[in-house]
Amino acid sequence: MAQLTIKIDNEFKEQAQQAFDEMGLDLDTAIRVFLKQVVRTGEFPFIPQSDKAQAIHQVEQLMQLTTYDTTEDWWQAINGA
């Protein structure tokens, strides 16, 4: 079995360990799960987002909202009329 060594900030490591502890995982298992998912799907298992990317995503979601010309149109739509 191979060994993987990475360098991360001590505080970040402690925060990650605490988060995974709350999920019932240790850090080694969590990293193996991540790597297995990448190998299985050939893709990153999530989309990394900066604050800017997250804000853009939220705006894109808002732009997909259904709008109505009148409250009567809205009322008919939610009541399935």
PyMOL commands that set and color helices and strands:
alter all, ss='L'
color gray80, all
select helices_A, chain A and resi 10-22+27-41+51-63+71-78
alter helices_A, ss='H'
color red, helices_A
deselect
rebuild
show_as cartoon
